Amino acid sequence: MEQRRSRRFTLRLPIAITRNGTERIKRSGLTKDISSGGVLFTAENEPEIGVSIEYVITLGGPSDQSVSLRCIGKVLRANPSDPAESAYEIAATLERYEFVRSEE
């Protein structure tokens, strides 16, 4: 039986990957679940395992009050999510984060 250190919450939120290792990138996807220690999300490109990653999760709410969570973590694994699609299911740690208000 699998035991987790922290509770996971099934949330479908927009995620933007802004850095993969030292490379600045712009890729988007959707979260599948989130915990205090990490996030599972889908994206079109497979990242390199073990590298540092920076990503931004947009939290729900009215557009004039939206808040984003800017996170730093490490890519743990990436698996093809669906053979019919060219998407990957990516697990990453959540080591540091900060809340960021949307630009007006």
N, C-alpha and C positions, 0 to 999 in steps of 0.2 A: 504494500500500500504506500502510495506517494505521500510524503509529508512536506508541507511548505512552511517556511519561516514566517510568512506574512500572508494575510488574506488577499485574494485576488478579486477584483471587481470587473465584471464584463461591461466594458464601455466602448462604444463605437464613436471615436472622436477623430477629427482631422489631425494628422501629424505631418510635419515638414522636417525632413532631414537636411540640416544646414552644413554639416561638416562630417566627413568620414576620414578619420586619421588627421592628416595635415591638409587634406584637400577640401576646399570650399565647394559645396555642391548645393543644388536645389532639387530635391525629390520629395514627392508627397506620397501619402498612404493613409491608412486608417488603423487606429488601435483596435485590438481585439479584447485584451484585458490588461489591467494595470494593478500593480501592488506597490507597497512602499519601497520595494527593492528593485523593481524593474517593470518592463513593459513588453508586451507581445503585440506586434503590428504587421501589417502587410504592406509591401512596396514592390514596385516593378523591377528594381535592380537588386542584385545580390551583393551585400557588403562583404568586406574581408573580415573573417572571424578573428576576434581578439583585438581589433583596433578600437581606438577611442572614437566615440560618435557623439555628435551634438544634435539634438532634435527639439522641436517646439510642438507642444500639444495645445490645441486651441480648445478651451473649455466653453461649454454652452452658455447661453444667455443672450439677452438682447444685443444686437450688433453694436450699439453705442456704449455698451458696458462689457464687451467681451474681454476676457483675460486669458493670457497664454502662459504656459509653463515651459520655460526654457531649461532643458535638461542636458547633463553630461553623463555619459555612461560608456559601457564597453559592449561590443557585439559578442554575444555568447554562441549563437547558432543561427543558421539560415537554411530553411528547407523549402522546396517548391510547395506552394500552397494548393495548387490545382493544376493538373496536367493540361487542362483546356485553356488556361490563362498563363501568361508569362509573369506570374507574380510569385513572390517569396514571402514566407512567414518568418519573421525575424524576431529573435529574443535579444533584448539588451538590458543591461543593468541600469539603475537609476542611482548614480553616486552623488550627484549634486544637482540642485535645481534652484530656480528663482522665478518669481511671478513677474510677468511683464504685461503692462497695459497696452492695448492696441493703440497704434498711432492714429491721431485724429486728423 
